[in-house]
């Protein structure tokens, strides 16, 4: 009887899924667009113009057919694993050690005697970093601290983090110092060489981290290993215990490795396909972190990756965890929205500052002309909006310089009320 009821539920769910897909198709709505609109609806994102019109129309279609809740289950069945609550559900629990060990060995390229065979999560032996949980910081906002043992019976310390926005490289060095200093207790100073463990910090970035003044020569590298080096010999410092590993997910998504995943997973030759799925776990884990939230069903991947997808099924979560997840998702959407707003605001401010500078240079040119031909200074000052007679002596002194040079040497501030 129980089996019959379960079969009926599965059939009903399949019918609902087919209905939703048919409705989307008949209204010319692509699934990725529908997913994006649902996320914005669930996060109460403020939209306007054509985007608001499209979302209102989409919501009206769902409400008319009584399919709002079902659409969420069908189109957004999986949580975003890079958010704090979901990341810790995946990798911060003892019951999921197998997928955590797989993730670590894959990301750190550990093989042979280096292969991790067991982990202890949030060990009291390590200092747990005080990492902020601010609204504007996206993705994994706290750390998972691990004490691991490998095939060679060595203990190693690992911390997994999300990226931080401000001064992230300096902050990573601070976190490393905290982790290492916590490994040596008072009175063990002479045992540093034994007590300090090989310590790894894995940083997973939803945005590219090495940009602007931290940009590296090769901007296509999505995986970066950082260790202290002797510059003169180009060697890693002997006895080094500090290791950083950075992954920039947008760069991986743009890579050939990412593009090949579906190609390999669709192989017809079962033996070759099995071997590929078994041996290319790093690429599959990174793809999982990027694409999990946009999948509508579990893709054909390694069994451990599939387990990750099953853990991310929102329908199986406790309601409290679901509420916390959507709150964190909303914070992330708000952060992205604020970032775009700040960009637009900076662009508009830059345009206004450019306009203001142009007007000031025009006034400098006007003053230069008046001073050159001995015009009455009161008369020159009459038409000025930004400059005053107090500026005339400096302009007279630099009358042969161009307007840009003169302006750069003047103590004049951009007025906040300029428009």
PAGU-311200 format. One record per residue (C-alpha): residue in three letters; x, y, z. Coordinates in nm, 4 decimals, decimal comma. Layout:
<atoms>
ala_X_Y_Z
...
</atoms>
This chain:
<atoms>
unk_0,0000_0,0000_0,0000
unk_0,2788_0,2420_0,0958
unk_0,4619_0,1640_-0,2301
unk_0,1426_0,2341_-0,4291
unk_0,1008_0,5765_-0,2627
unk_0,4649_0,6643_-0,3298
unk_0,4250_0,5664_-0,6973
unk_0,1125_0,7850_-0,7248
unk_0,2994_1,0838_-0,5747
unk_0,5847_1,0360_-0,8242
unk_0,3359_1,0183_-1,1148
unk_0,1552_1,3340_-0,9926
unk_0,4859_1,5193_-0,9550
unk_0,5840_1,4190_-1,3093
unk_0,2499_1,5422_-1,4437
unk_0,2965_1,8775_-1,2690
unk_0,6492_1,9084_-1,4088
unk_0,5244_1,8355_-1,7634
unk_0,2415_2,0887_-1,7193
unk_0,4825_2,3611_-1,6042
unk_0,7203_2,2955_-1,8920
unk_0,4302_2,3065_-2,1422
unk_0,3033_2,6366_-1,9974
unk_0,6524_2,7893_-2,0225
unk_0,6883_2,6688_-2,3801
unk_0,3476_2,8002_-2,4876
unk_0,4344_3,1412_-2,3403
unk_0,7833_3,1479_-2,4977
unk_0,9568_3,1531_-2,1581
unk_1,2957_2,9799_-2,1466
unk_1,3681_2,7747_-1,8309
unk_1,6786_2,9818_-1,7294
unk_1,4669_3,2998_-1,7576
unk_1,1885_3,1409_-1,5527
unk_1,4414_3,0380_-1,2847
unk_1,5857_3,3882_-1,2734
unk_1,2393_3,5441_-1,2374
unk_1,1444_3,2984_-0,9616
unk_1,4588_3,3837_-0,7642
unk_1,3740_3,7537_-0,7877
unk_1,0139_3,6883_-0,6821
unk_1,1228_3,4783_-0,3810
unk_1,3810_3,7380_-0,2789
unk_1,1330_4,0279_-0,3204
unk_1,3797_4,1957_-0,5515
unk_1,2776_4,5419_-0,6647
unk_1,2515_4,5578_-1,0424
unk_1,1135_4,8126_-1,2847
unk_1,0293_4,8739_-1,6482
unk_1,0212_4,5815_-1,8903
unk_1,1738_4,3453_-1,6334
unk_0,8893_4,4159_-1,3869
unk_0,6340_4,3700_-1,6645
unk_0,7831_4,0304_-1,7579
unk_0,7952_3,9112_-1,3947
unk_0,4373_4,0282_-1,3246
unk_0,3168_3,8477_-1,6366
unk_0,5063_3,5294_-1,5367
unk_0,3635_3,5401_-1,1829
unk_0,0127_3,5970_-1,3180
unk_0,0456_3,2880_-1,5415
unk_0,1571_3,0750_-1,2450
unk_-0,1173_3,2082_-1,0148
unk_-0,3845_3,1581_-1,2810
unk_-0,2880_2,7893_-1,3021
unk_-0,2324_2,7507_-0,9263
unk_0,1296_2,6522_-0,9838
unk_0,3406_2,9033_-0,7883
unk_0,4638_2,6578_-0,5198
unk_0,4950_2,3739_-0,7704
unk_0,6997_2,5956_-1,0058
unk_0,9484_2,6643_-0,7257
unk_0,9826_2,2893_-0,6569
unk_1,0186_2,2006_-1,0271
unk_1,2365_2,4897_-1,1495
unk_1,4436_2,5559_-0,8354
unk_1,4663_2,2151_-0,6682
unk_1,8290_2,2589_-0,5565
unk_1,9855_2,5072_-0,3173
unk_2,2880_2,7177_-0,4034
unk_2,5772_2,5242_-0,2386
unk_2,7948_2,8358_-0,2112
unk_2,5696_2,9974_0,0483
unk_2,6674_2,9567_0,4102
unk_2,3777_2,7399_0,5307
unk_2,3932_2,5011_0,2329
unk_2,7738_2,4800_0,2246
unk_2,7828_2,3771_0,5896
unk_2,4979_2,1307_0,5346
unk_2,7068_1,9699_0,2601
unk_3,0565_1,9830_0,4006
unk_3,0259_2,0768_0,7680
unk_2,8626_1,7596_0,9018
unk_3,0187_1,4301_1,0041
unk_2,7546_1,2293_0,8166
unk_2,8784_1,3782_0,4874
unk_3,2471_1,3071_0,5422
unk_3,2734_1,1101_0,2195
unk_3,1825_1,4046_-0,0028
unk_3,3947_1,6429_0,2079
unk_3,6981_1,4141_0,1705
unk_3,6308_1,3895_-0,2031
unk_3,6100_1,7686_-0,2333
unk_3,9352_1,8229_-0,0391
unk_4,1382_1,5597_-0,2249
unk_4,0087_1,6927_-0,5563
unk_4,0689_2,0631_-0,4920
unk_4,4088_2,0093_-0,3306
unk_4,5259_1,7495_-0,5868
unk_4,6078_1,5049_-0,3070
unk_4,7134_1,1582_-0,4228
unk_4,9131_0,8643_-0,2828
unk_5,0294_0,9133_0,0754
unk_4,8891_1,2678_0,0720
unk_4,5333_1,1410_0,0170
unk_4,3042_1,2436_0,3029
unk_4,1313_0,9436_0,4603
unk_3,9559_1,1036_0,7583
unk_3,8478_1,4484_0,8801
unk_3,7463_1,6001_1,2091
unk_3,5236_1,9047_1,1652
unk_3,5592_2,2192_1,3809
unk_3,8321_2,0598_1,5903
unk_3,9080_2,2157_1,9284
unk_4,2752_2,1873_1,8353
unk_4,2327_2,4764_1,5898
unk_4,1378_2,8398_1,6310
unk_3,8112_2,9097_1,4519
unk_3,8551_3,2368_1,2648
unk_3,6266_3,5257_1,3443
unk_3,4906_3,5802_0,9955
unk_3,2117_3,8324_0,9454
unk_2,8620_3,7471_0,8322
unk_2,7822_4,0799_0,6665
unk_2,4973_4,1343_0,4247
unk_2,7254_4,2748_0,1557
unk_2,9585_3,9731_0,1569
unk_2,8349_3,7069_-0,0817
unk_2,8549_3,3292_-0,0662
unk_3,0340_3,1366_0,2062
unk_3,0602_3,3936_0,4850
unk_3,2085_3,1798_0,7594
unk_3,4722_2,9078_0,7674
unk_3,4695_2,5305_0,7985
unk_3,7732_2,4284_1,0052
unk_3,9084_2,0782_0,9608
unk_4,1723_1,8550_1,1101
unk_4,2601_1,5825_0,8590
unk_4,4703_1,2693_0,8499
unk_4,6216_1,1356_0,5282
unk_4,7439_0,7978_0,4046
unk_5,0899_0,8815_0,5404
unk_4,9364_0,9178_0,8908
unk_5,0168_1,2905_0,8930
unk_4,7837_1,5462_1,0473
unk_4,7043_1,8502_0,8327
unk_4,4851_2,1529_0,9048
unk_4,2472_2,2879_0,6419
unk_4,0059_2,5811_0,6395
unk_3,7505_2,6393_0,3624
unk_3,6329_2,9969_0,3088
unk_3,4434_3,2120_0,0667
unk_3,6044_3,5247_-0,0716
unk_3,6052_3,8505_0,1219
unk_3,5699_4,1854_-0,0480
unk_3,8165_4,4224_0,1120
unk_4,1923_4,3627_0,1318
unk_4,1343_3,9904_0,0888
unk_4,5020_3,8960_0,0424
unk_4,6037_4,0742_0,3630
unk_4,3148_3,9142_0,5466
unk_4,4092_3,5662_0,4223
unk_4,7555_3,6111_0,5755
unk_4,5930_3,7124_0,9035
unk_4,3705_3,4019_0,8996
unk_4,6728_3,1816_0,8339
unk_4,8578_3,3384_1,1276
unk_4,5578_3,2690_1,3541
unk_4,5307_2,9083_1,2412
unk_4,9002_2,8363_1,2936
unk_4,9341_3,0230_1,6239
unk_4,6447_2,8174_1,7615
unk_4,8316_2,4930_1,6959
unk_5,1086_2,5610_1,9492
unk_5,0104_2,5745_2,3144
unk_5,1823_2,7680_2,5908
unk_5,5095_2,6045_2,6908
unk_5,5511_2,4218_2,3563
unk_5,7761_2,6845_2,1944
unk_6,0634_2,4389_2,1465
unk_5,8335_2,1965_1,9635
unk_5,7222_2,4341_1,6890
unk_5,8655_2,2117_1,4160
unk_5,6496_1,9231_1,5420
unk_5,3351_2,1036_1,6538
unk_5,2825_2,3291_1,3508
unk_5,0881_2,1338_1,0906
unk_5,0849_2,1696_0,7160
unk_4,8004_2,4205_0,6984
unk_4,5824_2,4912_0,3949
unk_4,3310_2,7664_0,3350
unk_4,0969_2,7012_0,0421
unk_3,9222_3,0139_-0,0844
unk_3,6290_2,9732_-0,3252
unk_3,5289_3,2932_-0,5042
unk_3,1910_3,3508_-0,6687
unk_3,3491_3,6641_-0,8181
unk_3,6978_3,6904_-0,9627
unk_3,9371_3,7902_-0,6840
unk_4,2617_3,8726_-0,8621
unk_4,1467_4,1870_-1,0399
unk_4,2438_4,5542_-1,0388
unk_4,5620_4,6129_-0,8402
unk_4,5796_4,2391_-0,7512
unk_4,5459_4,1201_-1,1134
unk_4,7985_3,8584_-1,2291
unk_4,9569_3,8285_-1,5732
unk_4,7493_3,5273_-1,6755
unk_4,3830_3,6261_-1,6247
unk_4,2527_3,2881_-1,7446
unk_4,3850_3,0848_-1,4509
unk_4,0921_2,9772_-1,2308
unk_4,3074_2,7786_-0,9847
unk_4,5956_2,9407_-0,7990
unk_4,8448_2,7904_-0,5515
unk_5,0110_3,0411_-0,3193
unk_5,3113_2,9596_-0,0971
unk_5,6027_3,1610_0,0496
unk_5,8889_3,1717_-0,2032
unk_6,2610_3,2525_-0,2016
unk_6,2703_3,5093_-0,4821
unk_6,6384_3,4663_-0,5739
unk_6,6169_3,0902_-0,6259
unk_6,2496_3,0640_-0,7216
unk_6,2061_2,7900_-0,4605
unk_5,9393_2,7319_-0,1976
unk_6,0713_2,8197_0,1495
unk_6,2210_2,4985_0,2975
unk_5,9976_2,3500_0,5655
unk_5,7049_2,5699_0,4596
unk_5,3765_2,4891_0,6368
unk_5,1548_2,7577_0,4803
unk_4,9465_2,6852_0,1711
unk_4,6696_2,8897_0,0080
unk_4,4495_2,7629_-0,2725
unk_4,2254_3,0066_-0,4598
unk_3,9461_2,9115_-0,6989
unk_3,7729_3,1780_-0,9081
unk_3,4455_3,0243_-1,0259
unk_3,3681_3,2736_-1,3082
unk_3,7071_3,1956_-1,4685
unk_3,6405_2,8232_-1,4411
unk_3,2978_2,8719_-1,6031
unk_3,4727_3,0438_-1,8956
unk_3,7337_2,7662_-1,9293
unk_3,7558_2,4773_-2,1751
unk_3,7512_2,2347_-1,8794
unk_3,4021_2,3514_-1,7855
unk_3,2801_2,3316_-2,1458
unk_3,3994_1,9712_-2,1767
unk_3,2115_1,8349_-1,8735
unk_2,8803_1,7759_-2,0539
unk_3,0679_1,6458_-2,3569
unk_3,2414_1,3782_-2,1482
unk_2,9357_1,2929_-1,9381
unk_2,7394_1,2201_-2,2594
unk_2,9887_0,9598_-2,3831
unk_2,8347_0,6489_-2,5351
unk_3,1263_0,4248_-2,4368
unk_3,0345_0,3274_-2,0800
unk_3,3850_0,2244_-1,9711
unk_3,5429_0,5502_-2,0887
unk_3,2575_0,7502_-1,9358
unk_3,2944_0,5716_-1,6008
unk_3,6698_0,6361_-1,5959
unk_3,6216_1,0040_-1,6797
unk_3,3591_1,0545_-1,4077
unk_3,5855_0,8781_-1,1598
unk_3,9071_1,0670_-1,2415
unk_3,7846_1,4230_-1,3067
unk_3,6250_1,5055_-0,9752
unk_3,7764_1,8535_-0,9397
unk_3,6022_1,9799_-1,2532
unk_3,2749_1,8168_-1,1448
unk_3,2899_1,9715_-0,7960
unk_3,3582_2,3185_-0,9347
unk_3,0754_2,2764_-1,1860
unk_2,8493_2,1631_-0,8992
unk_2,9266_2,4806_-0,7016
unk_2,8386_2,6926_-1,0072
unk_2,5420_2,5083_-1,1590
unk_2,3643_2,3230_-0,8770
unk_2,1115_2,6020_-0,8190
unk_2,0181_2,6223_-1,1886
unk_1,9702_2,2485_-1,2505
unk_1,6192_2,1060_-1,2632
unk_1,7304_1,7438_-1,2169
unk_2,0398_1,5569_-1,0996
unk_2,2845_1,5414_-1,3927
unk_2,4865_1,2324_-1,4828
unk_2,7953_1,2851_-1,2686
unk_3,0147_1,0917_-1,0259
unk_2,8112_0,9228_-0,7500
unk_2,9553_1,1565_-0,4838
unk_2,8506_1,4607_-0,6863
unk_2,5020_1,3097_-0,7183
unk_2,4927_1,2724_-0,3411
unk_2,5736_1,6432_-0,3157
unk_2,2765_1,7226_-0,5402
unk_2,0455_1,5074_-0,3291
unk_2,1555_1,6887_-0,0123
unk_2,0793_2,0189_-0,1867
unk_1,7162_1,9247_-0,2604
unk_1,5295_2,2040_-0,0832
unk_1,2106_1,9978_-0,0536
unk_1,3874_1,7632_0,1912
unk_1,5105_2,0426_0,4185
unk_1,3674_2,1416_0,7524
unk_1,1427_2,4542_0,7128
unk_1,3757_2,6541_0,9416
unk_1,6738_2,5746_0,7190
unk_1,4693_2,6662_0,4100
unk_1,3798_3,0038_0,5655
unk_1,7434_3,0697_0,6565
unk_1,8529_2,9712_0,3060
unk_1,6121_3,2106_0,1312
unk_1,7157_3,4878_0,3698
unk_2,0813_3,4348_0,2762
unk_1,9876_3,4130_-0,0922
unk_1,8012_3,7424_-0,0629
unk_2,1049_3,9014_0,1047
unk_2,3201_3,7855_-0,1862
unk_2,0774_3,9219_-0,4447
unk_2,0631_4,2513_-0,2510
unk_2,4442_4,2630_-0,2496
unk_2,4592_4,2104_-0,6268
unk_2,1863_4,4704_-0,6740
unk_2,3737_4,7198_-0,4534
unk_2,6946_4,6538_-0,6442
unk_2,5216_4,7333_-0,9745
unk_2,3621_5,0432_-0,8219
unk_2,7008_5,1604_-0,6909
unk_2,8503_5,1096_-1,0377
unk_2,5752_5,3139_-1,2019
unk_2,6042_5,5821_-0,9358
unk_2,9817_5,6019_-0,9770
unk_2,9393_5,6232_-1,3545
unk_2,6853_5,9048_-1,3245
unk_2,9016_6,0845_-1,0694
unk_3,1998_6,0480_-1,3038
unk_2,9966_6,2023_-1,5863
unk_2,8952_6,4947_-1,3634
unk_3,2520_6,5466_-1,2411
unk_3,3675_6,5492_-1,6026
unk_3,1060_6,8098_-1,6860
unk_3,2079_7,0193_-1,3832
unk_3,5766_7,0012_-1,4744
unk_3,4916_7,1140_-1,8256
unk_3,3057_7,4166_-1,6905
unk_3,5893_7,5051_-1,4511
unk_3,8438_7,4832_-1,7332
unk_3,6176_7,7108_-1,9370
unk_3,6240_7,9660_-1,6551
unk_4,0051_7,9400_-1,6291
unk_4,0287_8,0087_-2,0032
unk_3,7965_8,3068_-1,9622
unk_4,0051_8,4456_-1,6719
unk_4,3305_8,3969_-1,8657
unk_4,1870_8,5928_-2,1570
unk_4,0653_8,8749_-1,9300
unk_4,3943_8,9008_-1,7402
unk_4,5985_8,8912_-2,0611
unk_4,4083_9,1894_-2,2044
unk_4,4003_9,3851_-1,8738
unk_4,0207_9,3663_-1,8364
unk_3,8588_9,4851_-1,5127
unk_3,8773_9,1997_-1,2612
unk_3,5319_9,2767_-1,1206
unk_3,3920_9,2473_-1,4733
unk_3,5731_8,9128_-1,5268
unk_3,4361_8,7760_-1,1991
unk_3,0747_8,8639_-1,2795
unk_3,0102_8,5597_-1,4986
unk_3,2023_8,3056_-1,2870
unk_3,0154_8,0209_-1,1191
unk_3,2944_7,8194_-0,9527
unk_3,6046_8,0423_-0,9408
unk_3,6591_8,3699_-0,7567
unk_3,8907_8,6675_-0,7646
unk_4,1023_8,4834_-0,5042
unk_4,2004_8,2417_-0,7835
unk_4,3230_8,5169_-1,0179
unk_4,6802_8,5551_-0,8779
unk_4,7498_8,1798_-0,9211
unk_4,6095_8,1806_-1,2746
unk_4,8157_8,4949_-1,3568
unk_5,1281_8,3209_-1,2266
unk_5,0608_8,0162_-1,4499
unk_4,9026_8,1973_-1,7420
unk_5,1203_8,0135_-1,9974
unk_5,0106_7,6694_-1,8696
unk_4,7086_7,4917_-2,0174
unk_4,3775_7,4855_-1,8290
unk_4,4155_7,1234_-1,7065
unk_4,7552_7,1947_-1,5488
unk_4,6265_7,5112_-1,3837
unk_4,3187_7,3335_-1,2461
unk_4,5269_7,0471_-1,1022
unk_4,7314_7,2988_-0,9015
unk_4,4330_7,4840_-0,7606
unk_4,2648_7,4069_-0,4275
unk_3,9115_7,3678_-0,5605
unk_3,6655_7,0955_-0,4603
unk_3,3863_6,9337_-0,6556
unk_3,0584_7,0792_-0,5213
unk_2,8206_6,8122_-0,3857
unk_2,5167_7,0000_-0,5171
unk_2,6439_7,0158_-0,8775
unk_2,4030_6,8720_-1,1327
</atoms>
